[in-house]
Amino acid sequence: MDHFSLETQARSIMSRALTEVGTPALAESSRVWPIKTAENGKHGKIVLLAQTGRDQGYVLKYEPGLSVADFRRVSDALAQAQMAMASEATYKVPQQFWNSEKERAHLLEYVPGPTAFDRLDYAPNPAQQRADVLQDCGGWLAQFHKATQDHFGSNGQRNSSFSWMGRVARNLAEQTRQGYLSPPSPRMFLGQCAMIHRLIRATEGHGALTATLHGDPHLRNFIYGSQGLFAIDFTGRGQGPVELDAVRLMTRVAYRFETAPGSAGLGGIAESDWDNLAIGYGRDLRDTPVLALCLAFQILRDWSRQTEEGARTKVRFKAMKHIFRSLREAGY
């Protein structure tokens, strides 16, 4: 679907959604415009903003290519997140006003403000800002994980089975050997697959704290709003080890920004970055091999999709290889 058709459909859906929530006049005004478009298969996705005031409005997220199952998972994740974080004073989730399974669209609260990425990218004092951002994002994740443990009944149960990660690694290795998958540096990639199995054995008896996961907590998905730190774009990944959210955040920092000064920690990521995440999270996740396993698994999944060329992609891949080599040199 071309951009014009996608935006036209999104505007029509927003018109109906705004009418249903009681603000029909906005749909016809000039204050509705796209703030984000992205490729998502052949259908694409778009985010529209209908602004009602300087710092108020509605956001429509339209993803026509999502399956019904994926859309339901995302909708459920949003509803759970709202319920779980409703009493939080500092850490927030945008309110969901309306959704349509038929159109694969959500109408959400507009949260103006800089993202965590903006805070880090334009920092006058990079070291201090980096520490603050990681502590803030770690704090949001901690409160969300705790809230979903308490509210949805997992109660932080420890789950000792990581066999599903082994199955993913085994399947990716087999696809690579048979030529169905062509990751860059295929021999290193196979070494990463083997590392997953070693780390699974190392985690026996440790398990992981489980909670509802955000799924994609990178820096652009955290917004510093006037009422607190908001997180957006939940994936509907469901329950899982909390370490998966932690390594998703940390790898995205490593892929985009230079390594912080000081000694290197797990995966070659600066010790200070891990320390600041631990301060925000209220717990050092480095206390078991589970974090190393989840870090290696995140790299594996990213590496398996690393097929495009380009300067930014090459920088990202260089960071992946650095993390892999650092884990290998640490004995994993």
Sequence and secondary structure as in RCSB ss.txt:
>XXXX:A:sequence
MDHFSLETQARSIMSRALTEVGTPALAESSRVWPIKTAENGKHGKIVLLAQTGRDQGYVLKYEPGLSVADFRRVS
DALAQAQMAMASEATYKVPQQFWNSEKERAHLLEYVPGPTAFDRLDYAPNPAQQRADVLQDCGGWLAQFHKATQD
HFGSNGQRNSSFSWMGRVARNLAEQTRQGYLSPPSPRMFLGQCAMIHRLIRATEGHGALTATLHGDPHLRNFIYG
SQGLFAIDFTGRGQGPVELDAVRLMTRVAYRFETAPGSAGLGGIAESDWDNLAIGYGRDLRDTPVLALCLAFQIL
RDWSRQTEEGARTKVRFKAMKHIFRSLREAGY
>XXXX:A:secstr
  HHHHHHHHHHHHHHHHHHTT HHHHTSTTEEEEEEE  TTT EEEEEEEEETTEEEEEEE TTS HHHHHHHH
HHHHHHHHHTTT SSEE   EEEEETTTTEEEEE   S BHHHHHHT SSHHHHHHHHHHHHHHHHHHHHHHHHH
HHS TT B    HHHHHHHHHHHHHHHTTS   SSHHHHHHHHHHHHHHHHHTTTT  BEEE  S   GGGEEEE
TTEEEE       EEEHHHHHHHHHHHHHHHS   SS B GGG BHHHHHHHHHHHTS GGGSTHHHHHHHHHHH
HHHHT    SHHHHHHHHHHHHHHHHHHHTT 
